[in-house]
């Protein structure tokens, strides 16, 4: 029986993986709509494809997230400091419409602002996104009316981003389109989607991952560069990709991706950098000078110490920790018994950045959701992690309600908020530990057990190793297929293996 890597392409049409047949939680949840898919069930109609269904579900969940913001939309953003926190519906978007000069027609990065923030503190592509939304907002009526419209316009644009993310994740793993349903149904995704503008960078990153999976490194690089122009974290994906291409000897593709990323980032940033350097550099200066803030273990340290860490110490320590995490990921990549999947390492790298950063805003979970689905598409583990993030989502707003309600002390005190931070940290570490275990024991990897090698890996999928360290250093062909599960793509598996482990 041929292995997954040695089956000739096109010899058999790959059978899509049905989550209700391989995942006990998905099978149990399917009872709400009639139970798991049977042997003779019709897989769908020509129009109702998995991608279209998942996209509609994602839009529906996004709409529910908008409904959750209704108390703030009608009053809490405008009346009472703590009510937007007690209703857990806070958003930066309406507050920054006036606070960052959009209501006055100021040009981001070029026009100086009044108040404590002299220029817009967001990367250039996000600033462009905010400006376009301002153009579409009616600049008439009361400021409350304008802010409501500005949030609504942004919500419509961000909904498009959410749909793009759902489509890209569903199509990245060709045989696993239903994994995109995890993104669509993620509760933390719906709750945090309109807090800020992070979905723009997440959508561009998801599109970049799709392009890499299709063997288009230049398109991947261009999209990744645009994503980095919207938010800094996507550039981290180049680190694990470098080490993977090193192990597989795919230097040409890596350099195409890197050149594309640098070029597209420069196209967006260079004009603003040349003509409004002070405004352009505000994002980087603000990120550097910002002190320890919400959601980080640094905050727990600072609030429980008589000698809290300085901003310089935290900046240096966080940078060192991220570098150490990358070195650990690199060592894991080069010594693993089988080359790790790109999505696994991308998730680990971004998670390491989040865990060690001096701030964790609740919408940062959006960065991880698509990568977590591609790295570990296991419903139970994903939902455990999401539950931890929902706890943190509630914790931060209840803490802010406590600190802004004066003597009333409505909400969660400081020690309670520290426990919410701990739950977030432990939930993310839990998912990281499972991904590391899958790398070290490939037979536990859900994606590889179904017969694939690295469906998001593009040119890395099924490639031979040329540089391996440690016990994994054996012949190139053996390094690729020795641990691969045997799969006959031409017939349905009679009894799919159940994963009862963590």
Secondary structure, DSSP 4 states (H G I P E B T S, - for coil): --BTTTSPTTSSPPPPP-HHHH-HHHHHHGGGGTSS--TT-----SSS-HHHHHHHHHHHHHHHHHHHTHHIIIIITTS-SSHHHHTT---HHHHHHHHTTTTTTPPTTTSPPSSS--S--S-HHHHHHHHHHHHTS---S-HHHHHHHHHHHHHHHHHHHHHHHHHHHHHHSTT-GGGHHHHHH-HHHHHHTTTSSHHHHHHHHHHHHHHHHTT-HHHHHHHHHHHHHH-GGGGGHHHHHHHHHHHHT-HHHHHHHHHHHHHHHHHHHHHHHHH-HHHHTHHHHHHHH--S-TTSHHHHHHHT-SSPPPHHHHHHHHHHHHHHHHHHHHHHHHHSSSPPPHHHHHHHHHHHHHHHSS---GGGHHHHHHHHHHH---HHHHHHHHHHHHHHHHHHHHHHHHHHSGGG--S--HHHHHHHHHHHHHHHHHHHHHHHHHHHSGGG-HHHHTT-S-TT-GGGTTPPPS---GGG-S-HHHHHHTTPPB--TTS--SSPPP----
